Amino acid sequence: IDDSHQKIMLEKDKKLKLNPRLKSLLYRGLVKSYEDQNNFDEAYKFLKLSNNFRNSLINKNLITDEINKFKKIKEIFLEINSYKLSPKNICNKKIIFIVGLPRSGTTLIHQLIEASTQADGLGESPILNRNLNNLLKLKKLNKNFVKNLIKNINNEYEKSSQKKILIDKLPINFYWIGIIKILLPYSKVVHVNRNLKDVALSIYKNMFGSNDMDWSYDEENIFKFIKNYKEIMFFWKQLYPDFIYDIHYEKLINNKNEESKKLFKFCDLIWNENIFNFYKAGKRIKTASISQVKKPIYTKSINSSDKYIGKMTFLKKIEKI
């Protein structure tokens, strides 16, 4: 109702000579102010302007690189699979990998599982992704390199926690599911599904701290990234349907007891209703979801894209993926 701060921001936009990054941040503030007023036309106008500024600063081949990355991963996977590694050469640590699109609800799943006290949550751990990315740098793969890689991964996870069960919720580990199955066969993969339009909107509205998310400031890039992700998940599910547990964000929100019990059964964890108090002790989350971990489960983000569906044409395209 009191739009005094909004007027100040609009005045700053007119008078100050800001660089693109600062201008983008100012526009994010305006987006929030117009959303608070339910003025989604103006909110979208400033959101698009903000992202256009951010997008002007980034590499334009990001999505092509992502698509080519998975082509390379498939080749590596097939070669590693042919090695027939012995039990002594695999990682025996049990890790629950929570994967999916960014902003799909991976943080909520992480907090619920960690609240069981049987497992230790590592948040978005870089361990697996960083080590496996070394595979992409090789001109020629060899079995000894893979064995040493497994040792490094195992040692890093061991140093991270003394607990027998760990949780790694880096969403983009979906790239590595097949390799996880070979190198860390005692692990579990939980794949978080959410309304793709809501995910796409949330991605577009957030500013991420990692350069790996630079594709998120362009609507067409988001569409292409989601399409690529869907193809990757289809590939892994065809190969390992029993290794991947699909949990649906909306079902969990609307029926938390039943859905969380099924999740805990898959993870071989003991369920009790105290897990829903996770927000009282949320930790290890330093991502765009940091505010959510301090709140109980809520429903307001479901169908959040409905407010923008008439303005963002790429959301309608995503409906058809």
Salt bridges, closest charged atoms under 4 A:
ASP3 OD1 - LYS7 NZ 3.63
GLU11 OE2 - LYS15 NZ 3.11
ASP13 OD1 - LYS23 NZ 2.84
GLU35 OE2 - LYS205 NZ 2.81
ASP36 OD1 - LYS32 NZ 2.85
ASP41 OD1 - LYS311 NZ 3.01
GLU42 OE1 - LYS45 NZ 3.16
GLU114 OE2 - LYS283 NZ 3.85
ASP120 OD2 - ARG284 NH2 3.64
GLU124 OE2 - LYS169 NZ 3.29
GLU156 OE1 - ARG130 NH2 2.11
GLU158 OE1 - LYS93 NZ 3.58
GLU219 OE2 - LYS48 NZ 3.31
GLU220 OE1 - LYS317 NZ 2.98
GLU231 OE2 - LYS227 NZ 3.14
ASP246 OD1 - HIS191 ND1 2.57
ASP246 OD2 - LYS237 NZ 3.01
GLU259 OE2 - LYS262 NZ 3.22
ASP268 OD2 - LYS94 NZ 3.43
ASP268 OD2 - LYS188 NZ 3.28
GLU319 OE2 - LYS197 NZ 3.02
